[in-house]
Amino acid sequence: MAFRFNFGSNDSDNTTSVTEKTSATPVALQHAEEYTVTLKRVNQCIDGPDFETLHLQNGETIAYVNETVATKKAESSLVDKTDTENTDLIPNVYEGGFKVWECSLDLAEYLSELGNNAVSNKRILELGCGAGLSGLYAYKNKAYVDFQDYNKEVLDVITVPNIIINTADENETDIRETINKTCKLYSGDWESVTDLLLKEINDTNMSTDKYDIILTSETIYSIESQPKLHRALQSLLQPDGVVYLAAKSYYFGVGGSVGQFKEYVREAGVFDVETVKCIPSSVPREILKMTFTDKQESPNDDVDKDNLQVFTNLEQLSKTVWRVVEDDPYKEYPFLYIIQGSDKIVLVDTGVGTGDYKSYLRTLPQFTNLPFLVINTHNHFDHVGSNHRFSSKDGSASDCIAICMSDHNTEYTLGYLSKDTSLALAVKSNLKEFTVTKWLKDGDVIYLDDTNKDNVNALHVIHVPGHTPDSLALNYPKDNRVFVGDLLYPYANILLHFPTSNFVSYSDSISILRQYLQAHYGELKNIKLSCGHIEANLEAEQLCNLEQLIVDVKQGKVEGEPLKWLNDNILEYRGEMFSLSLKHKYNVD
């Protein structure tokens, strides 16, 4: 099925219908890649293809390669596909970069109206650049400009020649040096490019900052791609930066429109958005300005935003791992772990929800740049209480990649409110609804750098049911560390008396974890267990002591004592470091 929408080929009111070809089978997205301008490529472009000149109202000009010439020079099958299939766009294959879309002309003109000082010496990114006209205006006015297009061939055939013919230097070597000093070029899908740029920004060895201005035109026609665009804008823009986005007021057949996109942005709550210029036409065109909101709200959020003092005892456990404690009214004092990746910040549990955990994290300079990924070790209220701050009605929020939980027993997990499997109703906690967006299987791997999928720099999922049916642990080989949630912790009752707890499953899980670690590390020495309470650096060798306590309980060598502060029917079985609370009538073999 082909969709038709009003992309025009020029500024006239008689816009041309252009088709978007839909693919019957999924297509692999273009992976991010930096394009290097070589001296050979400069030499090829000096004699130059035929080019046209854009005359701006302020008298400045921008030279750009003639569209027909550019498409003839394209050597790949991209142009052939668009010709034979009567389409201008093939989603995830070719996104229209060879055409000079009219909104790109509008955006270049608008920048010229703002004046040279608006872009001079600024760090600028043009997303979906194609010919790169608005970026070229900034480039010619002494800005540092990075260009991105989905297709590498578009950069090679049209963007790079345009940069070369707009560079004022006289000889090939000077042209190449100027380009390499003042701009970079990237090809690939927005999500992948965002990850690559964030990695550069967070690399302490690279003097790379976020962008003062992000430019983009004709990029909101696909509703499905808007979350990726929004994430790129949010992740890569300076806090006081600005986005200029040029688009048609509506696009026939695919659902995207300026009105729809504005609504999407406002619901996300990250940016203020306004139309700063309208261009009259049979299909009107607009230029939007986006800046960060002064106060970013999370959906379903009515907790005091100033209540950040409940998060205490922030401690850096290693180069990439931090722990913070929540001082909650239920005296659970959950340990919340923060893992710094190259392209994401992984949060292991979110606590009770007493304060605004998300806002607290954003006040810490080391956690301001990257999107979050939440992993809950299980669904009890003191581990999922702030999930709603990272969740929208239908999924994860715009600055959260996913909210992840074990798929071992999804019915149990999803009953956190309706069946009170979270225990929130039992303790009268004001737990709020959230959406699990990714279910984790036993053995799943979560990479901390998606551009370099290294199994050492990753979290490995281990299902460890028993305390709850959905308990999981996370092995982090890079740090010789395992996040174990409430599977175990020393010097307090490990709670196994709940109706959904299972002592047999728990016993198996402790043995499985010990065997897993021995298989992967060779020995338990020097491995740290980061518990959900009390201890962040428990020696893994203590697993053997816990296993022995379990054996002693099963063999009747340890006598249970009534846990009077809780319930006389619940027995506590004490060892040297650990104690287990069991409802002996059905939990003990």
Residue pairs with C-beta under 8 A, 6 or more apart in sequence:
1 22
2 19
2 20
2 21
2 22
2 86
2 87
3 19
3 20
3 22
3 252
3 253
3 254
4 17
4 18
4 19
4 252
4 253
5 17
5 18
5 20
5 221
5 251
5 252
5 253
5 254
6 15
6 17
6 18
6 248
6 250
6 251
6 252
6 282
6 283
7 15
7 16
7 17
7 18
7 88
7 96
7 99
7 101
7 218
7 221
7 248
7 251
8 15
8 16
8 101
8 102
8 281
8 283
9 15
9 16
9 99
9 102
10 102
11 102
11 105
11 281
13 281
13 282
14 282
15 281
15 282
15 283
17 252
18 87
18 88
18 89
19 86
19 87
19 88
19 89
20 87
20 88
20 89
20 90
20 91
20 221
20 253
20 254
21 82
21 85
21 87
21 89
21 90
21 91
22 91
23 90
23 91
23 92
23 93
27 91
27 92
27 93
28 92
29 92
29 188
29 189
29 191
29 192
30 92
30 150
30 151
30 152
30 187
30 188
30 189
30 192
31 188
31 189
31 192
32 186
32 187
32 188
32 189
32 192
32 193
32 195
32 196
32 451
33 152
33 186
33 187
33 188
34 184
34 185
34 186
34 196
35 152
35 155
35 156
35 160
35 184
35 185
35 186
35 187
37 160
37 163
37 164
37 176
37 179
37 180
37 185
38 176
39 172
39 173
39 176
41 156
41 160
41 164
42 164
42 172
42 175
42 176
42 179
43 172
45 160
45 161
45 164
45 165
46 164
46 172
46 175
48 161
48 164
48 165
49 65
49 66
49 69
49 70
49 73
49 161
50 65
50 66
50 69
51 63
51 64
51 65
51 66
51 161
51 162
51 165
52 63
52 64
52 65
52 66
53 61
53 62
53 63
53 64
54 61
54 62
54 63
54 64
54 105
54 108
54 133
55 61
56 62
56 108
56 109
56 112
56 137
57 109
57 112
57 113
58 112
58 113
58 115
60 112
60 137
60 140
62 108
62 133
62 136
62 137
62 140
62 166
63 162
63 165
63 166
64 100
64 131
64 133
64 136
64 158
64 162
64 165
65 131
65 157
65 158
65 161
65 162
65 165
67 98
67 99
67 100
70 98
70 157
70 158
70 161
71 79
71 98
71 157
73 157
74 98
74 153
74 157
75 153
76 153
78 93
78 94
78 98
78 151
78 153
79 98
81 87
81 90
81 93
81 94
82 88
82 89
82 90
82 94
88 96
88 99
89 95
89 96
91 222
92 189
94 150
94 151
95 128
95 149
95 150
95 151
96 130
96 218
97 128
97 129
97 130
97 131
97 149
97 150
97 151
97 154
97 158
97 159
98 130
98 154
98 157
98 158
99 130
100 130
100 131
100 133
101 130
101 217
101 218
102 285
103 217
103 218
103 246
103 247
103 248
103 285
104 130
104 131
104 133
104 134
104 217
104 218
104 246
105 133
106 217
106 246
106 277
106 279
106 285
106 287
107 133
107 134
107 215
107 217
107 244
107 246
107 287
108 133
108 134
108 136
108 137
110 244
110 246
110 276
110 277
110 287
111 118
111 119
111 134
111 137
111 138
111 215
111 244
112 137
116 141
116 142
119 137
119 138
119 141
119 142
119 143
119 213
120 141
120 142
120 143
121 142
121 143
121 144
122 138
122 143
122 144
122 212
122 213
123 143
123 144
123 209
123 210
123 211
123 212
123 213
124 135
124 138
124 143
124 144
124 145
124 146
124 211
124 212
124 213
124 214
124 215
125 145
125 146
125 147
125 148
125 197
125 211
125 213
125 214
125 215
125 236
126 132
126 134
126 135
126 145
126 146
126 147
126 148
126 214
126 215
126 216
127 148
127 190
127 214
127 215
127 216
127 219
127 229
127 232
128 148
128 149
128 150
128 216
128 217
128 218
128 219
129 135
129 147
129 148
129 149
129 159
130 149
130 154
130 158
130 159
131 158
131 159
131 162
132 147
132 158
132 159
132 162
132 163
133 162
134 215
134 217
134 244
134 246
135 145
135 147
135 183
135 215
136 145
136 162
136 163
136 166
138 145
138 213
138 215
139 145
139 163
139 166
139 182
139 183
140 166
143 182
143 213
144 182
144 183
145 182
145 183
146 183
146 184
146 185
146 186
146 197
146 211
147 155
147 159
147 163
147 183
147 184
147 185
147 186
148 185
148 186
148 187
148 188
148 190
148 193
149 155
149 159
149 187
150 187
150 188
150 189
151 187
152 187
152 188
154 187
155 185
155 187
159 185
160 185
163 179
163 183
164 175
164 179
167 175
167 178
167 179
169 175
169 177
169 178
186 193
186 196
186 197
187 193
188 196
189 228
190 225
190 228
190 229
190 231
190 232
191 228
191 231
191 232
192 450
192 451
193 232
194 228
194 231
194 232
194 235
194 236
194 343
195 342
195 343
195 450
195 451
196 451
197 208
197 235
197 236
198 235
198 236
198 342
198 343
198 369
198 370
199 342
199 343
199 449
199 451
200 206
200 208
201 208
201 209
201 210
201 236
201 369
202 342
202 369
202 370
203 342
209 238
210 236
210 237
210 238
210 241
210 369
211 236
211 237
211 238
211 241
212 238
212 241
212 242
213 241
213 242
213 243
213 244
214 232
214 233
214 236
214 237
214 241
214 242
214 243
214 244
215 243
215 244
215 245
216 229
216 243
216 244
216 245
216 246
217 245
217 246
217 247
218 246
218 247
218 248
219 225
219 229
219 245
219 247
220 226
220 229
220 245
220 247
220 256
220 257
220 258
220 261
221 247
221 248
221 251
221 254
221 256
222 254
222 256
223 254
223 255
223 256
223 260
226 256
226 261
226 264
227 398
230 264
230 265
230 268
230 270
230 398
231 371
231 398
231 399
233 243
233 271
233 290
234 270
234 271
234 371
234 398
234 399
235 369
235 370
235 371
235 399
237 243
237 292
239 292
240 291
240 292
241 291
241 292
242 289
242 290
242 291
243 271
243 288
243 289
243 290
243 291
244 276
244 287
244 288
244 289
244 290
245 287
245 288
245 290
246 285
246 286
246 287
246 288
247 258
247 261
247 285
247 286
247 288
248 257
248 258
248 283
248 284
248 285
248 286
249 257
249 258
249 259
249 283
249 284
249 285
249 286
250 256
250 257
250 258
250 259
250 283
251 257
258 275
258 286
258 288
261 288
262 273
262 288
265 271
265 273
265 290
266 273
267 392
268 392
268 397
268 398
269 293
269 296
269 297
269 298
269 299
269 398
270 292
270 293
270 296
270 398
270 399
271 290
271 291
271 292
271 293
272 290
272 291
272 292
272 293
273 288
273 289
273 290
274 288
274 289
275 286
275 287
275 288
275 289
276 287
276 288
276 289
277 286
277 287
278 284
278 285
278 286
279 285
279 286
279 287
295 305
298 356
298 358
298 388
298 389
298 390
298 391
298 397
299 388
299 391
299 392
299 393
299 397
300 388
300 391
300 393
300 432
300 433
301 356
301 388
301 389
303 353
303 355
303 356
304 355
304 356
305 356
305 359
307 354
307 355
307 356
308 355
308 356
308 359
308 360
308 363
309 327
309 355
310 326
310 327
310 328
310 354
310 355
311 324
311 325
311 326
311 327
311 336
311 355
311 357
311 360
312 324
312 325
312 326
312 327
313 323
313 324
313 325
314 322
314 323
314 324
314 364
315 322
315 323
315 324
315 536
316 322
317 323
317 479
317 481
317 528
317 530
317 536
317 537
318 479
318 481
320 339
320 340
320 341
320 448
320 478
320 479
321 337
321 338
321 339
321 340
321 476
321 479
321 481
321 530
322 337
322 338
322 340
322 366
323 335
323 336
323 337
323 338
323 530
323 536
324 335
324 336
324 338
324 360
325 333
325 334
325 335
325 336
326 332
326 333
326 334
326 336
326 351
326 352
326 354
326 355
326 357
327 333
327 354
328 334
328 351
328 352
328 354
328 382
329 352
329 354
330 352
330 382
330 427
330 429
332 352
332 382
332 533
333 533
334 349
334 351
334 352
334 382
334 383
334 532
334 533
335 349
335 530
335 531
335 532
335 533
335 534
335 536
336 347
336 348
336 349
336 350
336 351
336 357
337 347
337 348
337 349
337 483
337 530
337 536
338 345
338 346
338 347
338 348
338 361
338 367
339 345
339 346
339 347
339 348
339 448
339 459
339 476
340 366
340 367
340 370
341 370
341 447
341 448
341 449
341 457
342 448
342 449
342 451
342 452
343 370
343 448
343 449
343 450
343 451
344 370
344 371
344 372
344 373
344 401
344 448
344 450
345 361
345 367
345 370
345 371
345 372
345 373
346 372
346 373
346 374
346 375
346 446
346 448
346 459
347 361
347 372
347 373
347 374
347 375
347 390
348 375
348 377
348 474
348 483
348 485
348 530
349 375
349 376
349 377
349 383
349 384
349 485
349 532
350 357
350 374
350 376
350 383
350 384
350 385
350 386
350 387
350 389
350 390
351 357
351 382
351 383
351 385
351 386
352 381
352 382
352 385
352 386
352 429
353 385
353 386
353 387
353 388
353 389
353 429
353 430
353 431
353 432
354 385
356 386
356 389
357 386
357 389
358 372
358 386
358 389
358 390
359 389
361 367
361 372
362 368
371 399
371 400
371 401
372 390
372 399
372 400
372 401
373 400
373 401
373 402
373 404
373 446
374 387
374 390
374 396
374 400
374 402
374 403
374 404
375 404
375 405
375 440
375 446
375 459
375 472
375 474
376 383
376 384
376 387
376 403
376 404
376 405
377 383
377 471
377 472
377 473
377 474
377 483
377 484
377 485
377 486
377 487
377 532
378 405
378 406
378 467
378 468
378 470
378 471
378 472
378 485
378 486
379 405
379 412
379 413
379 416
379 421
379 422
379 468
379 470
380 422
380 423
380 468
380 486
381 416
381 422
381 423
381 424
381 427
381 429
381 431
383 485
383 486
383 532
384 416
384 422
384 431
384 434
385 429
385 431
387 403
387 432
387 434
388 432
388 433
388 434
389 397
390 396
390 397
390 400
390 403
390 434
391 397
391 400
391 403
391 433
391 434
391 435
391 437
392 398
392 435
393 435
394 435
395 435
395 437
396 402
396 403
396 435
396 437
402 437
402 438
403 434
403 435
403 436
403 437
403 438
404 436
404 437
404 438
404 439
404 440
404 446
405 413
405 436
405 439
405 440
405 470
405 472
406 413
406 439
406 440
406 461
406 463
406 470
406 471
406 472
407 439
407 440
407 441
408 442
408 463
408 465
408 469
408 470
408 472
409 465
409 469
409 470
410 439
410 470
412 419
412 421
412 468
412 469
412 470
412 500
413 421
413 436
413 469
413 470
414 436
415 421
416 422
416 424
416 431
417 424
417 425
417 431
417 433
420 426
421 468
421 500
422 431
423 429
423 498
424 430
424 431
440 446
440 461
440 472
441 461
442 461
442 462
442 463
443 460
443 461
443 462
444 460
444 461
445 455
445 458
445 459
445 460
445 461
446 458
446 459
446 461
446 474
447 453
447 454
447 457
447 458
448 457
448 458
448 459
448 478
449 457
455 477
456 477
456 478
457 477
457 478
458 476
458 477
458 478
459 474
459 475
459 476
459 483
460 474
460 475
460 476
460 477
461 472
461 473
461 474
462 472
462 473
462 474
462 475
462 482
462 512
462 513
462 516
463 471
463 472
463 509
464 471
464 472
464 473
464 484
464 487
464 509
464 510
464 512
464 513
465 471
465 502
465 505
465 506
465 509
466 487
466 496
466 501
466 502
466 503
466 505
466 506
466 507
466 508
466 509
466 510
467 485
467 486
467 487
467 494
467 495
467 496
467 501
467 506
468 486
468 498
468 500
468 501
469 500
469 502
469 505
471 485
471 486
471 487
471 509
472 485
473 482
473 483
473 484
473 485
473 487
473 513
474 482
474 483
475 481
475 482
475 516
475 517
475 520
476 482
476 483
477 520
479 528
480 521
480 526
480 527
480 528
481 527
481 528
481 529
481 530
482 513
482 517
482 527
482 528
482 529
482 530
482 540
483 530
484 513
484 529
484 530
484 531
484 532
485 531
485 532
486 494
486 495
486 531
486 532
486 533
487 506
487 509
487 510
487 513
487 531
488 494
488 510
488 529
488 531
488 538
488 543
488 546
488 578
489 531
489 532
489 533
489 534
489 535
489 538
490 531
490 534
490 535
490 538
490 542
490 577
490 578
491 534
491 577
492 533
492 534
492 579
493 563
493 572
493 579
493 580
493 581
494 578
494 579
494 580
494 581
495 501
495 581
496 502
496 503
496 506
496 580
496 581
496 582
496 587
497 563
497 566
497 567
497 570
497 581
497 582
497 583
497 587
501 587
502 587
503 580
503 582
503 587
503 588
503 589
504 589
506 550
507 550
507 554
510 543
510 546
510 547
510 550
511 547
513 543
514 524
514 540
514 543
514 544
514 547
517 524
517 527
517 540
517 543
518 524
521 527
524 539
524 540
524 541
524 543
524 544
525 540
525 541
527 539
527 540
528 536
528 537
528 538
528 539
528 540
529 535
529 537
529 538
529 539
529 540
529 542
529 543
530 536
530 537
530 538
531 538
542 577
542 578
545 575
545 576
545 577
545 578
546 575
546 577
546 578
548 575
549 558
549 573
549 575
549 578
549 580
550 580
551 557
552 558
552 573
552 575
553 560
553 573
553 580
553 582
553 588
554 588
554 589
558 573
558 574
558 575
559 573
560 571
560 572
560 573
560 582
560 584
561 571
561 572
561 574
562 568
562 569
562 570
562 571
562 572
563 570
563 571
563 572
563 581
566 581
569 583
569 584
569 585
570 581
570 582
570 583
571 581
571 582
571 583
571 584
572 579
572 580
572 581
573 579
573 580
573 581
573 582
582 588
